[in-house]
Amino acid sequence: MKRVLIFSLLLGGIVYQNALAQHLEYIGEYGPFEDATSLCIAESYAYIADCDGNSLEIINISDPSSPEFVGNCDTANPVWDVSVKDGYAYMATTPNHIAVIDVSDPTNPFLVATRSATEQAVNLFISGNYLYATEFFGFEIFDMNDPEYPVSIYFDVIGESWDVYVSGNYAYFTNIDDPAFNMCPIYPEICGLKIMDVTEPAEAFIIGSVDGISVYPVFVSGNYAYVARLGYGENLLFIIDVTDRSQPFIAGDYLLAGQPMHISVSGPYLFAPYRVDQTGNLEVINIADPANPQLVTEHDTYGRPWDISVRGEYAYVLNNTSLVILKFVNAACEGSYIAGDCNHNGVPLQLADVTAMIGMYRGTSLPCYVCDCQPHGFAFAATADPNGNCVAFELGDVVTEIGAYRGLSTVSSCEDCPGSGR
């Protein structure tokens, strides 16, 4: 039976080819896996590390409504993570190995080589010709000029590392602290977000850090790094300003409802799938204002989520036993536009309209419906463009709405939108 997630999201004008999505619908699902831990999307395929299954599973997602198994490869040992580049999948396997799998033919993947890592690798990230690995009690960089035989060129013992994200010439990785030992307060340098200059990977060095917080997943977008602390009584999302990488600082935080093992950022939204016993939920958080992140919505993920990837109009949530595919869809354009009626109650220019307009600008409230405003695209709501520019949620819309409420300006409709009352 088809499951529909009514998320009522504001995801407009930034991702999904200018599509403003109000709903996130269940599209398809593939499973079961024995205990999946990692997901990598490359072109039309989802590459999944099945830890207890000791395998790489490859799923064709060209038709998201009907994902299909196409091939797998036995890794002989449990696998933690997978990353894919140029026809090869690189997997962190036990004990202390990097498995290289040829996936140029996804229907017939095969193991090419197994290279030793200094410690047990946990998470991998590929950037350029280098593979970055967080490891138990270490951080390692491999040269991939020969893609079948990555060679270790850097290793350092930098606490118990967990996740890594590489952007430009910098690697951002997290160090964790076992809550049972609670060493962060005593030795704050052993945990936190570390920023490493990898301009010359063989001579990498830490340029900055935020110490004293035990954080697991990390995602970097623009001038901000997003990390999540798990346990210690509460799960916190930290938004870290890394504009000056030598002096990063916490710009904002948000209390998460649960423990996300991985997070993803797309436009002004952060996606945090968190676990609750054997199931879980997905929190969608507006991070447009780093100092004041706001929950947009959350919903059941139909399993215990481990990983997430947001690509185009689809969100791929990897549960421990299945891959769930969700799609952002546009609501139908319906009704007629009343100038200034931002809360769509049929009465314009009330204080509630001003409040609604401010909420839409901040991303914390929703328009009643969206329109296909060709030739401008889809990112416009007929009920949310008081200045008549056919560009929703700008500061000018807020100013115009407030002015109209005070009797100092006039609101107008978006004349290119169907149903605008023209």
GUZA-649666 format. One line per 5 residues: number of its first residue (from 1); for each residue z, y, x of N, C-alpha, C. Coordinates in pm, whole numbers. Example, Ala and Ser with C-alpha at 12.3 -4.5 7.8 and 13.67 -1.06 7.14 Angstrom:
% GUZA-649666
1> 780:-569:1319:780:-450:1230:780:-330:1320; 708:-225:1285:714:-106:1367:787:3:1290
% end
This chain:
% GUZA-649666
1> 0:-119:86:0:0:0:0:123:89; -81:218:52:-92:339:133:35:421:124; 83:463:241:202:545:246:159:687:280; 211:781:207:173:921:227:293:1000:272; 279:1072:380:384:1158:430:354:1301:388
6> 433:1356:301:413:1494:258:496:1583:350; 434:1630:455:506:1706:555:503:1856:529; 402:1905:458:388:2048:436:403:2126:566; 317:2095:662:328:2157:794:245:2284:802; 292:2375:884:212:2490:923:158:2462:1062
11> 32:2422:1073:-24:2391:1204:-157:2464:1220; -165:2586:1172:-294:2649:1159:-337:2736:1272; -471:2741:1290:-533:2839:1374:-511:2818:1522; -443:2708:1561:-412:2690:1702:-464:2555:1749; -448:2454:1667:-496:2322:1701:-583:2273:1584
16> -645:2158:1603:-722:2094:1497:-839:2182:1452; -906:2246:1547:-1025:2324:1518:-1000:2425:1406; -894:2500:1423:-858:2606:1328:-827:2554:1188; -775:2434:1180:-740:2381:1049:-593:2405:1021; -564:2464:908:-426:2485:867:-386:2365:780
21> -297:2285:831:-262:2162:760:-132:2179:685; -132:2136:560:-10:2137:482:51:1998:469; -28:1897:494:18:1761:472:-16:1674:592; 68:1576:615:43:1474:716:44:1341:645; -68:1273:644:-81:1151:567:-87:1029:658
26> -27:921:610:-40:791:675:-186:748:664; -249:715:779:-390:677:779:-409:530:810; -341:483:914:-359:344:952:-246:296:1041; -247:167:1069:-138:108:1147:-188:-20:1210; -137:-47:1332:-169:-174:1396:-41:-233:1452
31> -28:-364:1440:86:-436:1495:78:-581:1450; 175:-663:1485:297:-623:1556:285:-638:1707; 372:-567:1779:395:-587:1921:534:-648:1936; 559:-705:2052:692:-765:2071:797:-656:2093; 768:-563:2183:858:-450:2206:781:-344:2285
36> 703:-263:2214:618:-163:2279:702:-46:2328; 668:6:2447:747:114:2507:665:235:2547; 531:223:2555:452:336:2605:313:335:2545; 261:457:2526:131:477:2463:49:574:2546; -77:541:2569:-170:633:2634:-300:633:2554
41> -344:750:2509:-470:763:2435:-578:809:2531; -687:736:2539:-800:773:2623:-928:743:2546; -1002:850:2517:-1125:840:2438:-1094:772:2305; -1160:661:2275:-1143:596:2144:-1047:479:2146; -961:475:2248:-874:359:2261:-729:402:2282
46> -640:322:2227:-497:336:2252:-455:223:2344; -396:260:2457:-347:162:2555:-196:156:2541; -145:37:2517:-4:21:2482:62:-77:2577; 175:-33:2634:256:-121:2717:353:-197:2628; 333:-328:2620:422:-413:2541:521:-477:2637
51> 641:-420:2642:739:-458:2744:774:-606:2737; 827:-650:2625:868:-789:2614:749:-884:2607; 633:-831:2568:514:-914:2564:448:-930:2699; 499:-858:2800:443:-865:2937:292:-842:2936; 249:-736:2867:104:-720:2852:63:-576:2827
56> -63:-550:2856:-132:-429:2813:-212:-465:2690; -192:-391:2582:-267:-412:2458:-362:-295:2438; -487:-323:2405:-588:-219:2387:-635:-222:2242; -624:-106:2175:-657:-95:2034:-768:9:2018; -873:-29:1947:-982:64:1916:-939:153:1800
61> -934:285:1823:-890:379:1719:-1004:472:1677; -1129:430:1702:-1242:515:1663:-1245:536:1512; -1198:437:1436:-1175:452:1293:-1023:448:1273; -959:566:1270:-812:567:1264:-755:496:1142; -834:486:1035:-784:420:916:-784:268:930
66> -853:220:1035:-862:75:1053:-860:41:1201; -749:67:1271:-741:36:1414:-757:-113:1437; -827:-148:1545:-858:-288:1570:-821:-328:1712; -766:-446:1727:-740:-503:1858:-873:-537:1925; -884:-500:2055:-1008:-533:2127:-981:-615:2252
71> -861:-605:2311:-835:-682:2431:-693:-665:2481; -652:-756:2568:-523:-741:2632:-526:-805:2769; -423:-775:2848:-415:-829:2982:-270:-867:3011; -249:-987:3056:-115:-1036:3089:-71:-973:3220; 47:-911:3220:100:-849:3341:203:-939:3411
76> 235:-1051:3352:328:-1150:3407:473:-1104:3404; 495:-973:3402:631:-918:3403:643:-808:3298; 765:-775:3257:784:-666:3161:725:-536:3213; 672:-455:3120:607:-329:3156:681:-213:3090; 690:-101:3163:760:16:3114:665:123:3064
81> 558:148:3138:474:263:3107:330:232:3145; 238:311:3085:96:296:3115:31:433:3118; -61:450:3213:-141:572:3222:-283:529:3260; -383:597:3206:-523:553:3220:-608:664:3278; -697:625:3371:-795:719:3425:-916:644:3477
86> -1034:693:3440:-1161:647:3496:-1177:495:3497; -1146:433:3385:-1169:290:3373:-1061:202:3431; -947:261:3470:-836:183:3521:-708:221:3448; -627:119:3420:-494:142:3362:-392:110:3471; -296:200:3485:-189:184:3583:-59:163:3507
91> 12:55:3541:129:18:3463:250:1:3553; 362:56:3508:489:34:3577:547:-98:3530; 555:-195:3620:604:-328:3583:724:-364:3669; 798:-463:3623:908:-515:3704:856:-635:3782; 912:-666:3898:1011:-582:3967:944:-488:4066
96> 960:-359:4050:916:-258:4146:766:-266:4178; 684:-274:4073:541:-286:4097:462:-182:4016; 344:-148:4067:242:-74:3992:124:-168:3976; 96:-209:3854:-16:-298:3827:-140:-215:3798; -252:-252:3859:-380:-184:3838:-469:-278:3759
101> -514:-232:3642:-593:-314:3551:-727:-247:3525; -834:-321:3544:-968:-270:3516:-991:-274:3365; -1011:-156:3304:-1032:-149:3160:-1168:-86:3129; -1261:-94:3227:-1394:-37:3205:-1463:-105:3087; -1432:-233:3066:-1471:-303:2944:-1343:-333:2868
106> -1310:-250:2769:-1182:-268:2699:-1165:-405:2634; -1276:-473:2609:-1266:-607:2547:-1233:-714:2650; -1241:-678:2778:-1217:-778:2882:-1140:-716:2999; -1021:-665:2976:-943:-607:3086:-892:-717:3180; -883:-685:3308:-832:-784:3402:-754:-716:3514
111> -657:-788:3566:-571:-737:3671:-648:-732:3803; -647:-613:3865:-717:-595:3992:-622:-613:4109; -507:-548:4099:-413:-553:4210:-273:-518:4161; -175:-556:4237:-37:-517:4212:17:-454:4339; 55:-328:4330:106:-256:4446:257:-239:4434
116> 324:-241:4545:469:-227:4545:509:-82:4534; 609:-57:4451:674:74:4446:806:62:4521; 856:175:4567:980:171:4644:1098:128:4558; 1102:182:4436:1205:145:4339:1136:105:4209; 1214:72:4107:1156:37:3978:1099:161:3911
121> 967:166:3892:904:279:3826:934:275:3677; 954:394:3619:989:405:3478:877:473:3399; 835:590:3445:727:663:3378:625:710:3481; 498:716:3438:387:751:3526:311:870:3470; 249:946:3560:163:1056:3519:52:1069:3624
126> -73:1075:3577:-187:1090:3666:-238:1232:3659; -257:1293:3777:-317:1425:3786:-407:1427:3908; -536:1457:3886:-631:1453:3996:-639:1313:4053; -629:1302:4184:-635:1172:4251:-497:1119:4290; -397:1161:4212:-262:1121:4248:-189:1064:4126
131> -107:965:4155:-22:903:4054:123:937:4087; 191:996:3990:330:1037:4007:419:940:3929; 524:893:3994:610:792:3932:757:831:3944; 825:836:3828:971:847:3833:1026:706:3842; 1128:692:3925:1184:560:3952:1336:565:3947
136> 1396:450:3927:1542:444:3939:1579:483:4082; 1647:595:4092:1691:646:4222:1574:688:4311; 1475:752:4251:1369:802:4336:1253:864:4262; 1167:933:4338:1045:993:4286:936:964:4389; 821:910:4342:719:862:4434:581:915:4393
141> 497:941:4494:361:988:4471:265:892:4541; 161:850:4469:61:759:4523:-74:829:4532; -144:806:4642:-282:854:4659:-374:752:4594; -465:800:4505:-553:711:4431:-699:731:4471; -725:775:4594:-864:791:4636:-939:660:4626
146> -872:550:4655:-925:418:4620:-851:378:4494; -915:391:4378:-842:372:4251:-783:233:4235; -837:134:4306:-786:-1:4291:-665:-28:4380; -642:61:4478:-532:38:4570:-458:168:4597; -378:215:4499:-300:336:4522:-202:315:4639
151> -191:419:4722:-109:412:4842:3:514:4833; 125:471:4857:240:561:4853:232:659:4969; 241:790:4936:237:892:5040:362:979:5039; 448:961:4937:571:1041:4931:675:964:4852; 796:964:4904:909:909:4829:1035:981:4873
156> 1120:1010:4776:1250:1067:4809:1351:1018:4705; 1472:1000:4750:1580:962:4660:1633:1089:4597; 1599:1110:4469:1638:1234:4400:1706:1195:4270; 1817:1125:4279:1890:1085:4160:1815:978:4083; 1860:954:3962:1797:855:3873:1695:927:3787
161> 1568:918:3826:1461:993:3758:1414:917:3635; 1368:993:3535:1323:929:3412:1179:963:3376; 1149:1089:3348:1017:1125:3297:953:1228:3389; 819:1239:3382:746:1332:3468:626:1389:3393; 600:1517:3419:482:1585:3366:426:1673:3476
166> 296:1664:3502:233:1743:3608:140:1845:3546; 156:1971:3589:72:2081:3541:36:2168:3660; -94:2175:3688:-138:2252:3804:-84:2192:3932; -25:2275:4016:29:2230:4143:178:2198:4137; 227:2172:4017:370:2148:4003:397:2021:3922
171> 494:1946:3969:542:1829:3897:680:1859:3842; 699:1832:3717:827:1853:3650:883:1716:3616; 1000:1683:3670:1057:1554:3638:1205:1568:3606; 1254:1471:3531:1391:1477:3482:1478:1373:3552; 1603:1410:3570:1704:1318:3622:1812:1298:3517
176> 1859:1174:3507:1954:1141:3402:2088:1100:3462; 2188:1102:3377:2324:1063:3416:2373:963:3313; 2426:853:3357:2482:754:3265:2608:811:3201; 2610:823:3067:2728:879:3001:2856:804:3032; 2841:677:3070:2961:599:3101:3031:651:3227
181> 2951:710:3317:3008:763:3441:3034:913:3433; 2947:984:3355:2964:1128:3332:2981:1205:3464; 2882:1189:3553:2890:1251:3685:2832:1391:3689; 2756:1430:3585:2693:1562:3586:2793:1676:3608; 2907:1677:3539:3000:1789:3560:3053:1796:3703
186> 3059:1681:3771:3114:1677:3906:3006:1706:4010; 2889:1644:3988:2776:1663:4079:2654:1709:3998; 2650:1836:3957:2543:1883:3869:2403:1868:3927; 2394:1863:4061:2262:1856:4122:2194:1721:4102; 2269:1618:4059:2209:1485:4044:2134:1471:3912
191> 2147:1567:3821:2078:1555:3693:2020:1689:3652; 1919:1683:3565:1856:1806:3519:1705:1799:3531; 1641:1915:3520:1496:1928:3538:1469:1976:3679; 1385:1903:3750:1345:1941:3885:1198:1983:3883; 1167:2090:3955:1029:2137:3965:986:2123:4110
196> 878:2050:4130:834:2018:4265:695:2078:4290; 680:2143:4403:550:2192:4447:474:2075:4508; 360:2039:4444:281:1926:4491:141:1972:4533; 133:2097:4581:5:2146:4631:-48:2052:4738; 41:2010:4827:12:1904:4925:103:1788:4891
201> 55:1690:4813:145:1586:4762:223:1511:4869; 163:1492:4984:234:1420:5089:349:1501:5146; 348:1632:5122:452:1720:5172:521:1793:5056; 536:1724:4946:595:1784:4826:739:1826:4852; 780:1930:4780:919:1976:4795:963:2041:4665
206> 1092:2034:4636:1148:2093:4516:1156:2244:4534; 1101:2317:4438:1098:2462:4444:1201:2525:4351; 1240:2454:4246:1336:2507:4151:1393:2398:4064; 1502:2428:3996:1564:2327:3910:1659:2392:3811; 1685:2319:3704:1793:2352:3612:1887:2232:3617
211> 2001:2249:3677:2091:2138:3705:2202:2126:3599; 2266:2009:3603:2385:1990:3521:2361:1944:3380; 2234:1912:3344:2206:1858:3212:2132:1725:3229; 2180:1620:3166:2117:1489:3175:2005:1483:3072; 1880:1491:3117:1768:1499:3025:1669:1386:3050
216> 1606:1341:2944:1514:1227:2950:1368:1273:2940; 1311:1294:2818:1169:1328:2812:1144:1472:2856; 1022:1495:2909:979:1630:2946:833:1648:2906; 802:1767:2855:664:1804:2823:649:1950:2862; 537:1984:2927:515:2120:2973:395:2179:2901
221> 412:2301:2850:303:2372:2782:317:2520:2814; 212:2576:2876:217:2718:2911:329:2744:3011; 410:2845:2981:519:2884:3071:653:2821:3033; 648:2713:2956:774:2650:2913:771:2500:2938; 886:2450:2978:908:2306:2988:1008:2268:2880
226> 979:2161:2810:1064:2115:2701:1127:1983:2743; 1259:1977:2740:1332:1856:2779:1436:1825:2672; 1476:1699:2664:1574:1659:2563:1688:1584:2629; 1809:1622:2594:1928:1552:2640:1968:1450:2536; 2000:1332:2581:2038:1225:2489:2185:1190:2510
231> 2255:1172:2400:2395:1132:2409:2488:1248:2436; 2601:1219:2496:2706:1317:2523:2752:1384:2393; 2749:1309:2285:2798:1362:2158:2693:1432:2074; 2587:1484:2137:2482:1550:2061:2353:1547:2141; 2241:1544:2069:2110:1540:2132:2050:1680:2124
236> 2025:1739:2238:1978:1877:2242:1839:1886:2302; 1753:1967:2240:1627:2007:2298:1651:2137:2373; 1613:2140:2501:1621:2262:2580:1481:2316:2604; 1462:2444:2581:1336:2511:2611:1358:2593:2737; 1288:2558:2843:1312:2616:2975:1194:2704:3016
241> 1222:2828:3043:1120:2922:3090:1092:2893:3237; 966:2855:3268:929:2822:3405:825:2920:3458; 822:3041:3401:728:3141:3449:746:3162:3599; 870:3177:3642:904:3178:3784:963:3042:3816; 881:2957:3875:924:2818:3894:1038:2805:3994
246> 1060:2906:4073:1172:2902:4166:1304:2939:4098; 1294:2999:3979:1414:3038:3906:1399:3008:3757; 1382:2882:3721:1372:2847:3578:1505:2870:3509; 1498:2900:3379:1622:2919:3304:1603:2873:3161; 1713:2837:3096:1709:2790:2957:1690:2910:2865
251> 1577:2911:2794:1545:3022:2704:1592:2996:2562; 1616:2871:2527:1661:2838:2392:1694:2691:2383; 1763:2653:2277:1794:2513:2256:1795:2483:2107; 1792:2356:2076:1786:2313:1935:1858:2179:1925; 1943:2166:1825:2016:2042:1802:1927:1942:1730
256> 1890:1836:1799:1804:1733:1742:1886:1639:1655; 1818:1576:1560:1887:1485:1469:1908:1347:1531; 1838:1316:1640:1849:1185:1702:1794:1185:1842; 1769:1066:1896:1731:1050:2035:1581:1027:2050; 1505:1126:2098:1363:1102:2127:1346:1051:2269
261> 1272:941:2286:1243:891:2420:1126:965:2482; 1035:1015:2397:925:1099:2442:903:1209:2339; 844:1321:2383:812:1431:2295:670:1477:2323; 614:1553:2231:480:1607:2249:475:1748:2192; 395:1833:2253:378:1971:2206:232:1995:2176
266> 205:2058:2063:70:2096:2026:76:2232:1959; 16:2333:2025:25:2468:1973:170:2513:1969; 214:2572:1858:352:2621:1850:449:2518:1793; 413:2390:1798:496:2287:1737:531:2178:1836; 655:2135:1830:703:2024:1911:732:1907:1819
271> 688:1789:1861:703:1667:1783:803:1577:1855; 912:1546:1787:1019:1466:1846:1051:1346:1757; 992:1230:1787:1027:1111:1710:1159:1054:1762; 1255:1039:1674:1387:994:1719:1427:865:1649; 1515:793:1717:1556:660:1670:1688:668:1594
276> 1695:589:1488:1818:572:1412:1833:422:1387; 1922:360:1463:1937:214:1457:1801:149:1482; 1751:73:1386:1624:4:1405:1506:76:1339; 1528:198:1294:1418:276:1237:1422:414:1300; 1358:513:1237:1358:646:1295:1284:747:1211
281> 1287:871:1256:1220:983:1189:1145:1066:1292; 1058:1151:1241:984:1245:1325:1025:1387:1286; 1079:1460:1382:1109:1601:1360:993:1685:1412; 950:1782:1331:848:1878:1373:917:2013:1381; 915:2073:1500:993:2194:1527:901:2307:1568
286> 917:2422:1504:840:2540:1541:905:2603:1664; 829:2613:1773:881:2665:1899:813:2795:1938; 750:2863:1840:681:2988:1869:776:3091:1928; 898:3094:1878:1002:3179:1935:1097:3089:2012; 1084:3083:2146:1165:2988:2224:1315:3007:2205
291> 1356:3128:2177:1500:3154:2161:1550:3112:2025; 1459:3081:1934:1501:3049:1797:1412:2939:1738; 1409:2820:1797:1329:2711:1740:1377:2676:1601; 1281:2642:1513:1313:2615:1373:1253:2482:1329; 1330:2404:1256:1278:2281:1198:1177:2313:1090
296> 1059:2251:1099:959:2265:994:978:2153:892; 986:2030:941:1006:1917:852:1037:1793:933; 1078:1687:867:1093:1556:929:1066:1448:826; 1031:1331:876:1000:1221:784:1013:1088:856; 1029:984:777:1040:848:826:919:812:912
301> 943:740:1024:833:693:1108:804:545:1088; 871:481:994:846:342:958:869:246:1074; 964:276:1158:996:190:1270:1079:267:1371; 1112:202:1479:1195:262:1584:1103:325:1689; 1082:455:1686:977:516:1769:1016:526:1916
306> 914:504:2001:932:517:2145:844:626:2204; 725:643:2151:631:736:2214:548:805:2108; 487:918:2145:403:993:2053:294:1064:2131; 176:1073:2071:66:1150:2126:-2:1223:2011; -20:1353:2026:-88:1433:1925:-222:1474:1981
311> -330:1428:1918:-466:1455:1964:-551:1500:1847; -606:1622:1859:-691:1671:1752:-617:1674:1621; -673:1613:1519:-611:1614:1387:-526:1491:1361; -498:1414:1466:-421:1291:1448:-294:1292:1532; -191:1232:1477:-67:1207:1550:-48:1056:1557
316> -29:1006:1678:-11:862:1701:135:838:1737; 204:765:1654:345:734:1676:358:586:1710; 410:559:1830:429:421:1871:572:379:1842; 586:288:1747:713:224:1722:725:103:1814; 842:44:1820:856:-70:1910:771:-189:1866
321> 733:-193:1738:653:-307:1690:517:-268:1633; 484:-139:1625:355:-102:1565:312:37:1608; 181:61:1598:123:193:1620:88:250:1484; 150:363:1449:126:429:1321:41:554:1345; -66:568:1268:-157:681:1285:-146:772:1163
326> -120:899:1188:-105:1000:1084:-213:1105:1102; -257:1164:993:-364:1264:999:-320:1392:929; -350:1505:993:-326:1635:933:-443:1666:841; -413:1700:717:-519:1725:619:-497:1861:555; -607:1921:506:-601:2050:440:-575:2032:292
331> -490:2114:238:-467:2113:94:-587:2176:24; -609:2135:-98:-720:2192:-174:-693:2338:-207; -800:2417:-215:-786:2557:-254:-790:2563:-406; -684:2614:-464:-677:2615:-609:-601:2738:-655; -615:2771:-781:-546:2888:-835:-620:3016:-801
336> -564:3127:-841:-626:3258:-815:-530:3343:-736; -583:3437:-662:-504:3521:-574:-460:3648:-646; -331:3677:-636:-277:3805:-684:-231:3881:-561; -288:3996:-539:-259:4071:-417:-109:4092:-400; -57:4051:-284:84:4070:-252:175:3959:-297
341> 122:3861:-369:207:3754:-422:219:3643:-318; 303:3665:-218:312:3570:-107:393:3446:-139; 474:3449:-243:547:3327:-280:482:3259:-399; 368:3314:-445:284:3250:-546:359:3223:-677; 438:3321:-720:507:3303:-849:441:3384:-960
346> 324:3440:-928:249:3515:-1029:291:3659:-1042; 391:3704:-966:438:3842:-971:435:3899:-830; 352:3999:-805:340:4051:-668:449:4151:-632; 464:4169:-500:541:4278:-442:689:4276:-481; 747:4158:-481:891:4145:-494:952:4126:-354
351> 1082:4140:-346:1148:4118:-218:1123:3975:-170; 1114:3882:-264:1088:3742:-228:952:3726:-161; 856:3812:-198:725:3806:-134:734:3851:11; 812:3956:34:833:4002:171:899:3892:254; 1002:3831:198:1073:3724:268:979:3608:298
356> 896:3573:200:800:3463:219:700:3497:328; 654:3623:332:556:3663:433:616:3657:572; 740:3701:586:808:3694:715:823:3548:758; 860:3463:663:874:3320:693:743:3257:737; 633:3296:671:503:3241:711:465:3287:850
361> 497:3412:882:466:3465:1015:548:3390:1121; 673:3360:1091:758:3289:1186:732:3139:1189; 662:3091:1088:635:2948:1081:746:2868:1018; 836:2934:947:949:2862:887:934:2844:736; 832:2902:676:802:2876:535:652:2858:521
366> 610:2815:405:473:2767:388:396:2847:282; 266:2864:302:184:2920:194:167:2815:84; 136:2858:-35:122:2762:-144:-4:2679:-131; -110:2739:-81:-230:2661:-58:-315:2731:46; -411:2658:100:-501:2715:199:-642:2712:146
371> -729:2792:207:-868:2799:165:-961:2770:281; -1076:2716:249:-1183:2702:345:-1255:2837:349; -1211:2925:438:-1263:3062:442:-1383:3072:534; -1486:2997:508:-1606:3009:589:-1667:3148:570; -1718:3209:677:-1744:3149:809:-1627:3162:905
376> -1511:3200:856:-1399:3225:947:-1325:3098:985; -1346:2988:918:-1273:2866:947:-1173:2834:838; -1077:2750:869:-984:2701:769:-845:2763:781; -820:2842:882:-683:2883:912:-638:3006:833; -666:3008:704:-629:3124:624:-576:3079:488
381> -473:3146:442:-420:3120:309:-448:3241:222; -508:3219:109:-542:3332:22:-417:3408:-21; -306:3339:-26:-182:3404:-67:-106:3464:50; -166:3466:167:-90:3510:284:-171:3599:376; -257:3681:319:-334:3773:403:-333:3911:339
386> -218:3976:335:-207:4104:264:-294:4214:320; -330:4207:449:-410:4316:505:-560:4293:491; -599:4183:428:-740:4161:397:-829:4130:515; -770:4088:626:-851:4060:745:-893:3915:757; -856:3833:663:-888:3691:666:-831:3621:789
391> -720:3672:839:-649:3607:950:-502:3602:910; -456:3485:872:-321:3473:816:-213:3478:922; -94:3521:881:29:3511:960:31:3601:1082; -37:3714:1076:-26:3812:1183:86:3910:1152; 132:3979:1255:236:4078:1235:188:4186:1138
396> 58:4215:1141:3:4315:1049:21:4277:905; 20:4147:875:42:4101:738:185:4132:693; 280:4111:784:419:4140:753:437:4291:727; 381:4373:817:393:4519:804:330:4567:673; 212:4512:642:144:4552:519:225:4513:396
401> 280:4392:397:356:4343:282:481:4429:261; 551:4460:371:670:4545:360:633:4683:309; 522:4738:363:477:4871:318:441:4873:171; 375:4765:127:337:4758:-14:461:4747:-104; 559:4671:-58:682:4658:-135:753:4793:-148
406> 742:4874:-44:803:5007:-45:715:5113:-112; 594:5072:-151:502:5166:-213:428:5254:-116; 421:5213:13:360:5296:116:223:5246:161; 182:5129:114:51:5076:152:0:4986:41; -123:4940:57:-187:4859:-46:-230:4726:16
411> -203:4618:-54:-246:4487:-6:-380:4454:-69; -455:4366:-3:-586:4326:-54:-605:4178:-28; -707:4121:-88:-730:3977:-74:-831:3950:36; -840:3823:71:-940:3779:167:-1068:3749:90; -1165:3835:99:-1280:3826:10:-1368:3705:38
416> -1352:3640:155:-1433:3524:185:-1371:3394:135; -1251:3402:82:-1185:3281:37:-1221:3249:-107; -1261:3127:-139:-1278:3090:-278:-1146:3101:-352; -1150:3138:-477:-1028:3150:-555:-951:3276:-526; -1014:3376:-458:-940:3495:-420:-944:3602:-528
421> -1010:3576:-638:-1014:3671:-748:-1119:3779:-730; -1217:3759:-644:-1319:3861:-621:-1421:3864:-733
% end
